[in-house]
Amino acid sequence: MEIGIYNENHDPNQENQKYQFSQPENCKERDSNTTLMENLCWHRLSERFFDILMQSVPGASDIVSIQRISLVLDILLRKVDLLIEEGIIASVLLQRLIQKQDQKGVHILSARNIGMLLVVSFILAMKISRDVVYKNRYFANLFNISIIDLNISECGYLRLIDHQLWVEF
């Protein structure tokens, strides 16, 4: 079984990234209209993704932090109005990906492609939750990743989870 997931070859010298994920201080307090409860929910969601990745990806602790995940969530919240529900769905889809790769003996989630697979998890969550969704090109530009790599990763993700996208609350 061949799964096409893009392995990001991160160049540490690359400075033209649109967002500096290595700068947790970029995570600013959300606007005053956001309630304390919403902030708590977003923080818990960041912790949840962090826990999932720490348990499943060797070497993830060198790349992932709660602050970096919070930054990704903050970008999605500000740019595409990500909903808490979509974040929860994305976490379930990521867990499903990990479970399926273990069942199939295909280990594609690694420290090198965590970022790409997180983005794909959120994109899929939004696609199954919304009537109108931004195109993949928008997300590729937003996160400064190749549209081809994003599309290949999305297809591989879907094949690995056997297109099982339904999530019940």
C-alpha positions in Angstrom: 0.0 0.0 0.0 1.5 3.3 -1.1 0.6 6.4 0.9 1.6 9.8 -0.5 2.3 12.1 2.4 4.7 15.0 1.9 7.7 14.8 4.2 8.6 18.4 4.9 12.3 19.0 4.6 12.5 21.9 7.0 15.4 24.3 6.2 16.3 26.0 9.5 17.9 28.8 7.5 14.7 29.6 5.6 13.6 33.1 6.7 10.8 33.8 4.3 8.2 32.0 6.2 4.9 33.9 6.6 4.7 33.0 10.3 7.5 32.3 12.7 6.3 29.1 14.4 9.5 29.2 16.5 8.4 32.4 18.1 5.8 31.5 20.7 5.6 35.2 21.8 3.7 35.7 18.5 0.7 34.1 20.4 -1.0 37.2 21.5 -4.1 37.4 23.7 -7.2 37.2 21.6 -9.4 40.3 21.3 -11.4 41.5 24.2 -14.6 40.1 22.8 -13.3 36.6 23.3 -14.4 35.2 26.6 -12.2 33.6 29.2 -14.0 30.3 28.6 -13.2 30.4 24.9 -9.6 31.1 25.7 -9.6 28.1 28.0 -11.1 25.9 25.3 -8.5 26.9 22.8 -5.7 26.3 25.3 -7.2 22.9 26.2 -7.3 22.1 22.5 -3.7 23.0 22.1 -2.8 20.8 25.0 -4.8 17.9 23.4 -2.9 18.1 20.1 0.3 18.3 22.1 -0.5 15.2 24.1 -1.6 13.3 20.9 1.7 14.2 19.2 3.9 13.5 22.2 2.4 10.0 22.6 2.6 9.1 18.9 5.6 10.8 17.3 9.2 10.0 18.3 11.2 13.2 18.4 8.1 15.5 18.5 9.3 17.2 21.6 12.1 18.8 19.7 9.6 20.4 17.3 6.2 20.8 18.9 5.2 22.8 21.9 1.8 23.9 23.2 2.7 27.5 22.3 3.5 26.6 18.7 0.2 24.7 18.4 -1.6 27.7 20.0 0.0 29.9 17.3 -1.3 27.6 14.5 -4.8 27.7 16.1 -4.6 31.5 16.5 -3.7 31.9 12.8 -6.6 29.7 11.8 -9.0 31.5 14.2 -8.0 34.9 12.9 -7.8 34.1 9.2 -10.5 31.5 8.6 -12.7 31.8 11.8 -11.8 28.3 13.0 -14.5 27.0 15.4 -13.8 25.0 18.5 -15.9 22.2 17.1 -13.7 22.1 14.0 -10.6 21.9 16.2 -12.1 19.0 18.1 -12.9 17.2 14.8 -9.3 17.8 13.7 -8.0 16.2 16.8 -10.3 13.2 16.3 -9.1 12.9 12.7 -5.5 13.1 13.8 -6.1 10.3 16.3 -7.8 8.3 13.6 -4.8 8.7 11.4 -2.5 7.5 14.1 -4.7 4.5 14.9 -5.0 3.6 11.2 -1.3 3.8 10.6 -0.7 1.5 13.5 -3.4 -1.0 12.3 -1.9 -0.9 8.8 1.7 -1.0 9.8 2.4 2.2 7.8 4.0 4.9 9.8 3.9 8.2 8.0 3.4 10.7 10.8 6.9 11.8 11.9 8.7 14.7 13.4 9.4 15.9 9.8 5.8 16.2 8.7 3.9 17.1 11.9 3.1 20.6 10.6 1.8 19.4 7.3 -0.4 16.8 8.9 -1.8 19.2 11.4 -2.7 21.7 8.7 -4.4 18.8 6.7 -6.3 17.8 9.8 -7.7 21.3 10.2 -8.5 21.6 6.5 -10.4 18.3 6.5 -12.3 19.3 9.7 -13.4 22.5 8.0 -14.3 20.8 4.8 -16.7 18.4 6.5 -18.2 21.1 8.8 -18.8 24.0 6.5 -20.8 24.7 3.4 -18.2 27.0 2.0 -14.5 26.4 2.6 -11.4 28.2 1.6 -9.5 26.5 -1.2 -6.3 24.5 -0.5 -4.3 27.3 -2.3 -5.4 29.7 0.4 -4.0 27.5 3.2 -0.8 26.8 1.1 -0.2 30.5 0.9 -1.2 31.1 4.5 1.4 28.6 5.8 3.9 29.0 3.0 3.8 25.4 1.8 3.6 24.0 -1.7 0.1 23.5 -3.0 1.2 20.3 -4.7 2.6 18.9 -1.4 -0.6 20.0 0.4 -2.8 18.2 -2.1 -0.7 15.1 -2.1 -0.7 15.0 1.7 -4.5 15.5 1.9 -5.0 12.6 -0.6 -2.6 10.3 1.4 -4.3 11.3 4.7 -7.7 10.4 3.3 -6.5 7.1 1.9 -4.8 6.1 5.1 -8.0 6.8 7.2 -10.0 5.0 4.5 -12.0 8.2 3.9 -13.6 7.8 7.3 -14.3 11.4 8.1 -17.5 11.2 10.1 -17.1 12.4 13.7 -20.1 12.3 16.2 -20.4 14.5 19.2 
